[in-house]
Amino acid sequence: MHLKKLSLINFKNYAETDLTFSKHINCFSGNNGEGKTNVLDAIHYLSFCKSFFNAVDSQNIQHEAPFFVIQGLYEISDTAEEIYCGQKRNQKKQFKRNKKEYTRLADHIGMIPLVMISPADSELITEGSESRRKFIDSVIAQYNKEYLENLIRYNKVLSHRNALLKQFSDSGKFDVESLEIWNIQLIEYGIKVFEIRQSFIQSFVPIFQNYYKLISDDKEQVDIRYVSHLNNSSFTEVLEKAINKDRILEYTTVGIHKDDLDFTINSYPIKKYASQGQQKSFLIALKLAQFDFIKNIKKITPILLMDDIYDKLDDSRVKQLMELVSNKNFGQLFITDTHPNRLADLFNLTSVDFKLFTIENGVAQEKEVISTKDKITIND
């Protein structure tokens, strides 16, 4: 599977552009703020129906333009697939596969598996549990439709239960029987989500630990622990114990919507005891494990996006990382950096299919790259 062509109209700082890609490695170079990352975000849109960086679709429309369009032409199992995403201001987003519009965006998730590595991943360590739950959900949703359905249903029931708790507070009347109706559904969907998350973490952690060893030369021991209210008690018991707290706070305080991941290095919290380089290695290993896990489950090689890999990584770790991902087992790679020569030097261009684009103020130009035994030349 690979992305052959990408077309953008009024997307972020791109007025109009058409790009044709290598089926293996594609590099984007330019100064900060010129639009390198926006290309990766457009590719992310075509897999997940949303931006990696901005959840408000209308804010991704170029300033004062009435709409944006992203179109991608893929080759999947020797079949051409055209994916379209369009957003007009104050209207519903359109998402199409081969000109047929999806009735539900969830039906598209998983068709084009993709993994994004970005400096923004630091939120997985520095921010609250919601970021880490989103990571779990984004991985599992790409290969398990039932999981995504149960998660959507759980969140709808949770919203109704919270509204009822607020209503009880406003009216001064607490009706346990009314609450039980939503408890039954919350338990039904929540247990299914919990069991799949638990199974996923058990399979995922060894893959993650192996990648961290490869990136860090086995210098530290890392681990991930799944934290949930359901680890040691049934969901029914958990809800019963929390009922008074829920009543006082007017929302559901326990459940799988509070799940978290505990990241450690040498048995200590990585947020407090790891250097910036160690944290970055941890996050990259996390994403490469995600890549491997999805590939093994779906039997399709995901697209890999890598944004600004030199951010907080020393040269030796970058080299080890590039040796890993330049292997053709990784499939199609999109990578950004501020220095074109540094990007070109990372790869053995005599044996790897490679394209280099320079980006300036939302304009992308493909550069001719000439590789010899002694040097690499980039023609203007």
C-alpha positions in Angstrom: 0.0 0.0 0.0 1.2 3.5 -0.8 0.1 7.0 -1.5 0.8 7.9 -5.2 -0.5 11.4 -5.4 -1.8 14.2 -3.1 -3.8 17.3 -4.1 -4.5 20.2 -1.8 -6.7 23.2 -2.3 -6.9 26.0 0.4 -5.6 23.6 3.1 -3.8 25.6 5.8 -1.1 27.6 3.9 -1.4 25.7 0.6 -3.5 27.5 -2.0 -3.2 24.7 -4.5 -0.6 22.0 -4.9 -0.2 18.6 -6.5 2.5 16.1 -5.4 3.6 12.8 -6.8 5.4 10.5 -4.3 7.9 7.8 -4.2 6.5 4.5 -3.0 9.3 4.3 -0.4 10.9 7.5 1.1 9.7 11.1 0.7 11.4 14.0 2.4 10.3 17.6 2.9 12.7 20.3 3.7 12.2 24.0 4.6 12.4 26.5 7.3 10.0 26.4 10.2 6.5 27.7 9.4 6.8 27.1 5.7 4.3 24.2 5.5 6.3 20.9 5.8 4.2 19.6 8.6 1.0 20.6 6.9 1.7 18.1 4.1 2.0 15.3 6.7 -1.2 16.6 8.4 -3.1 16.4 5.1 -2.0 12.7 4.7 -3.1 12.1 8.3 -6.5 13.5 7.4 -7.0 10.9 4.6 -6.5 8.1 7.1 -8.3 9.4 10.2 -10.8 11.9 8.8 -9.3 14.6 11.0 -6.2 16.7 11.6 -3.4 15.4 13.9 -3.0 18.9 15.3 -6.3 20.8 15.2 -9.6 19.1 16.0 -11.6 22.1 14.5 -11.9 21.3 10.8 -12.9 24.8 9.8 -9.7 26.2 11.3 -7.7 24.2 8.7 -9.2 26.2 5.9 -6.8 28.7 4.4 -7.4 32.3 5.7 -10.5 33.8 4.1 -11.0 30.8 1.7 -14.6 29.3 1.7 -13.4 25.6 1.8 -10.5 23.2 1.7 -10.1 20.0 -0.3 -7.6 17.1 0.3 -7.5 14.3 -2.3 -5.2 11.3 -2.3 -4.7 8.6 -4.9 -3.6 5.3 -3.2 -2.5 1.9 -4.5 -3.9 -0.8 -2.2 -3.4 -4.4 -3.1 -2.9 -3.4 -6.7 -6.1 -1.5 -6.7 -6.4 2.3 -7.2 -8.3 4.0 -4.3 -9.3 7.7 -4.4 -10.0 9.4 -1.1 -11.5 12.8 -0.8 -12.0 15.1 2.1 -13.8 18.4 1.8 -14.8 21.0 4.3 -16.8 24.1 3.7 -17.2 26.8 6.3 -20.3 26.2 8.6 -21.1 22.9 6.8 -20.7 19.2 7.5 -17.4 17.7 6.4 -17.5 15.4 3.3 -15.5 12.2 3.1 -15.6 10.0 0.0 -14.0 6.8 -1.2 -14.0 6.5 -5.0 -16.6 9.3 -5.2 -19.0 7.6 -2.8 -19.6 9.5 0.4 -19.4 7.8 3.7 -22.5 7.9 5.9 -20.3 7.5 9.0 -16.7 8.6 9.2 -16.0 5.7 11.6 -16.5 3.3 8.6 -13.3 4.7 7.0 -11.0 4.3 10.0 -8.6 1.5 9.5 -8.8 1.3 5.7 -5.5 3.2 5.3 -3.4 2.4 8.4 -1.0 5.2 9.3 1.4 6.1 12.2 2.5 9.7 12.9 5.7 10.5 14.8 5.8 14.2 15.9 7.2 16.5 18.5 3.6 16.9 19.6 3.8 13.3 20.9 5.5 14.8 24.0 1.9 15.3 25.3 1.7 11.6 25.9 4.2 12.1 28.7 3.6 15.6 29.8 -0.2 15.9 29.6 -3.1 14.1 31.4 -4.6 10.7 30.9 -6.8 11.7 28.0 -3.8 11.9 25.7 -2.7 8.4 26.6 -6.3 7.0 26.2 -6.4 8.6 22.7 -3.2 6.8 21.8 -4.7 3.4 22.8 -7.9 4.1 21.0 -6.1 5.3 17.8 -4.1 2.1 17.6 -6.9 -0.4 18.3 -9.5 1.5 16.2 -7.3 0.9 13.1 -7.8 -2.9 13.3 -10.9 -3.5 15.5 -14.2 -2.0 14.3 -16.1 -3.6 17.2 -13.9 -1.8 19.6 -14.6 1.6 18.0 -18.3 0.9 18.0 -18.3 0.0 21.7 -16.3 3.0 22.6 -18.7 5.3 20.7 -21.7 3.7 22.5 -19.9 3.9 25.8 -19.3 7.6 25.4 -22.9 8.3 24.4 -24.2 6.4 27.5 -21.7 8.3 29.7 -23.0 11.6 28.4 -26.6 10.6 29.2 -25.6 9.4 32.7 -23.7 12.6 33.4 -26.7 14.7 32.2 -29.0 12.7 34.6 -26.6 13.3 37.5 -26.7 17.0 36.8 -30.5 16.8 36.5 -30.7 15.1 39.9 -28.7 18.0 41.4 -30.8 20.7 39.8 -34.1 19.0 40.9 -32.9 17.9 44.4 -34.3 14.4 43.7 -32.0 11.4 43.3 -33.5 8.4 41.5 -31.3 5.3 41.8 -33.6 3.3 39.4 -33.2 5.8 36.6 -29.5 5.8 37.0 -29.4 2.0 36.9 -30.7 2.0 33.4 -27.6 3.8 32.2 -25.3 1.8 34.5 -26.3 -1.4 32.8 -25.3 -0.1 29.4 -22.2 1.6 30.7 -21.1 -1.7 32.2 -21.9 -3.7 29.0 -19.9 -1.5 26.7 -17.2 -0.6 29.2 -16.2 -4.2 30.0 -15.8 -4.9 26.3 -13.5 -1.9 25.8 -11.5 -2.7 29.0 -10.9 -6.3 27.9 -9.6 -5.3 24.5 -7.4 -2.6 25.9 -6.0 -5.1 28.5 -5.2 -7.7 25.8 -3.7 -5.0 23.5 -1.3 -3.8 26.2 -0.1 -7.3 27.0 0.8 -7.9 23.3 2.1 -4.4 22.7 4.6 -3.9 25.5 7.2 -6.5 24.4 7.2 -5.0 20.9 7.7 -1.5 22.4 10.5 -2.7 24.7 12.3 -4.3 21.8 12.2 -1.1 19.7 13.5 1.0 22.7 16.5 -1.3 23.0 17.3 -0.9 19.3 17.1 2.9 19.5 18.9 3.4 22.8 21.5 0.6 22.5 19.8 -1.2 25.4 20.9 1.5 27.9 17.7 1.7 30.0 14.8 -0.5 30.9 11.4 0.8 30.0 7.8 -0.4 30.7 4.2 0.5 30.3 1.5 -0.5 32.8 -2.3 -0.3 32.1 -4.1 1.6 34.9 -7.9 1.1 35.2 -10.5 1.1 37.9 -11.5 -2.4 36.5 -8.1 -4.0 37.1 -9.0 -5.2 40.6 -12.8 -4.9 40.8 -15.9 -5.5 38.7 -17.4 -2.5 37.0 -20.6 -3.0 39.0 -18.7 -2.8 42.3 -16.7 0.3 41.1 -19.9 2.2 40.2 -21.6 1.2 43.5 -18.7 2.5 45.6 -18.6 5.8 43.6 -22.3 6.6 43.7 -22.1 9.2 46.5 -19.1 10.9 44.9 -20.8 10.9 41.5 -23.9 12.5 43.2 -21.9 15.3 44.8 -19.7 16.1 41.8 -22.6 15.6 39.3 -20.6 13.4 36.9 -19.4 9.9 36.5 -16.0 9.7 38.4 -15.1 6.0 37.6 -15.0 3.8 34.5 -12.9 3.1 31.4 -13.1 6.8 30.5 -10.6 7.3 33.3 -8.1 4.7 32.2 -4.4 5.6 31.9 -1.0 4.3 31.0 1.9 4.4 33.5 5.2 5.0 31.6 8.5 4.1 33.5 12.2 4.1 32.9 14.3 1.9 35.2 11.1 1.5 37.3 10.7 5.3 37.8 8.1 7.7 36.2 9.5 8.8 32.8 8.0 12.3 33.2 10.2 13.0 36.2 13.3 10.9 35.8 14.1 10.7 32.0 16.1 13.2 30.0 14.6 14.8 26.9 16.5 12.4 24.7 15.3 9.4 26.6 11.7 10.7 26.5 12.0 11.2 22.8 13.4 7.7 22.3 10.5 6.3 24.4 7.9 8.1 22.3 9.5 7.0 19.0 9.7 3.4 20.2 6.0 3.7 21.2 5.1 4.8 17.7 7.3 2.2 15.9 5.7 -0.5 18.1 2.3 0.9 17.0 3.5 0.5 13.4 4.6 -3.1 13.9 1.5 -4.1 15.8 -0.9 -2.8 13.2 1.2 -4.3 10.4 1.1 -7.7 12.0 -2.6 -7.6 12.8 -3.9 -6.2 9.5 -1.3 -7.7 7.2 -0.9 -4.3 5.6 2.2 -2.1 6.0 1.0 1.3 7.4 2.2 4.6 6.0 4.8 6.2 8.4 5.0 10.0 9.0 8.0 11.4 10.8 7.9 15.1 11.6 11.1 16.9 12.7 13.0 13.8 14.0 16.1 15.8 15.0 14.0 17.4 17.8 15.8 16.5 21.0 17.4 13.4 19.5 21.2 13.2 19.2 22.9 12.1 15.9 23.6 8.5 17.0 19.9 7.9 17.9 18.8 9.5 14.7 21.2 7.2 12.7 19.9 4.1 14.5 16.3 5.2 13.8 16.9 5.8 10.1 18.6 2.4 9.8 15.4 0.9 11.1 12.9 2.8 9.0 14.9 2.9 5.7 14.5 -0.8 5.6 11.9 -1.6 2.9 9.9 -3.6 5.4 8.7 -0.3 6.6 7.0 0.6 3.3 6.3 4.2 2.5 7.9 6.9 4.7 7.2 10.7 4.8 9.8 12.7 6.8 10.4 16.4 7.4 13.5 18.4 8.5 14.9 21.9 8.1 18.1 20.8 6.3 17.8 19.1 2.8 21.4 17.9 2.8 21.0 16.4 6.3 17.9 14.5 5.1 19.7 13.2 2.0 22.7 12.1 4.0 20.6 9.9 6.2 19.9 7.4 3.4 21.9 5.3 1.0 20.4 6.8 -2.1 22.0 4.3 -4.5 19.7 1.6 -3.2 16.6 3.4 -1.8 13.8 4.9 -3.9 13.9 8.5 -2.6 12.2 11.9 -3.4 13.1 15.3 -1.9 10.8 18.3 -1.8 11.6 21.8 -0.7 8.8 23.8 0.9 8.6 27.6 0.9 5.5 29.6 1.9 3.1 26.8 1.0 4.8 26.0 -2.3 6.4 22.5 -2.8 9.1 21.8 -5.4 10.6 18.4 -6.1 14.4 18.5 -6.2 16.8 16.4 -8.3 19.1 14.4 -6.0 22.3 13.0 -7.5 24.1 10.3 -5.4 27.7 9.3 -6.0 30.1 7.2 -3.9 31.6 10.3 -2.3 28.8 12.9 -2.1 25.2 13.8 -2.6 24.3 16.8 -4.7 20.9 18.5 -4.6 20.2 20.4 -7.8 18.1 23.6 -7.6 
